[in-house]
Amino acid sequence: CALLRKRLKHKVENDDTIKRLESLQFEFSIIKAATDNFSDNNKLGQGGFGSVYKGVLPNGRDIAVKRLSECSAQGEEEFKNEILLVAKLQHRNLVSLLGFCSEGTERILVYEFARNGSLDHVIFDATRSAQLNWEMRYKIINGIARGILYLHEDSRLKIIHRDLKANNVLLDEEMNPKISDFGLARLFVLDQTQCITRRVAGTYGYMAPEYASQNRFSAKSDVFSFGVLVLEIVTGKKNSWLSNSNELEHLLSQAWKNWRKRTISNLIDNTLRNGSTSGIIRCIHIGLLCVQENAADRPTMASVVLMLSSHSLSLPEP
Ligand code: ADP
């Protein structure tokens, strides 16, 4: 009886997915018209697998269109993987897949349009980062954490992103973060807590040590990348700077020393001078907990979310 119920539930879930997939199919002519025939004027950027265009649907909705440049067997696999997985995911901090189309050798993915582009263009750009106050940065950190928690624990699939980085986080018009680029060989359905891969797909600087050196990855490798992201968002400095300057090691002790002095203005991005000191310290602390060498010492995303929302400063002193 339990088996039957399980099978029935599985069937209902599959039927739901099929219905959703059917509703996601776009006509190629609509996408062509929406992007002005993939005109260079509408090009937003070049990704690892093809170009991204801005488009407008006949109903006025803005979209981002990813066009696969060539469809190799692996590209085809990744395209299907993206659609099948993303069709099952819905969260305000994950970029939504609005549809797809496939005609001849063309493979197209249609996403919601994130008006403020990717996070790296905001935090590492002096003019744009100057407008990013502490509340916004905190909102971005918190949103990314919730998006990852959903991938790891709350979606029906247990998913490890494997390539979390500033240019895979998009920002909508209200600066809500949307995690993107999951699905193209980077998503992994978790049936074990730790997996070994033959092909390391990720980005040095954000990659956990066990993943970079031994190809071992788990949800904790995403936690590491999240920690790097947090430190980048708070300091406004790229991970290459953070890891090469020994600054990371000093950051936490400095934070605590300065916390006692109630000033941390030399430590963090200038724009944060008016930010909540305790919030900033908490985020630096969380970032550093996440980038610990040993995966087992890193917190889970559930405890990260809890720590972020906790208003008490009862964090252990390092
Ligand atoms: P990469 O592989 O370098 O991360 P992507 O293929 O994801 O690049 O995207 C290339 C560029 O297109 C990004 O840097 C981003 O600025 C833009 N972009 C991608 N998706 C969207 C979207 N949904 N909304 C707005 N801009 C987007």
Residues whose N, C-alpha, C, O or C-beta is under 5 A from the ligand:
A	BS01	ADP	L44 G45 Q46 G47 G48 G50 V52 A64 Y111 E112 F113 A114 G117 S118 N167 D181
